[in-house]
Amino acid sequence: MIEFGANLGMPHTKPIENDLFELRVKSKEGIARVFFCTKIGKRIIMLHVFIKKTQKTPKKELFIANKRMLEVIKQ
């Protein structure tokens, strides 16, 4: 992400909703998902990380990421 920015494209990143994006990272435990947003000045803000164990993203994880994104936007 440092070299190419937030727009790596599939299968590495994808838009989730509004200004929220998802980064996929492989690990021993499974595929980790990192929710992030971008801020003026090309800053990438990592909001929430979890290991995805089901096909569908849990609503709880999306709620946490959205809540944190709103806090970042207010600053």
Order of alpha helices (4+ residues) and beta strands (2+ residues): beta-beta-beta-beta-alpha
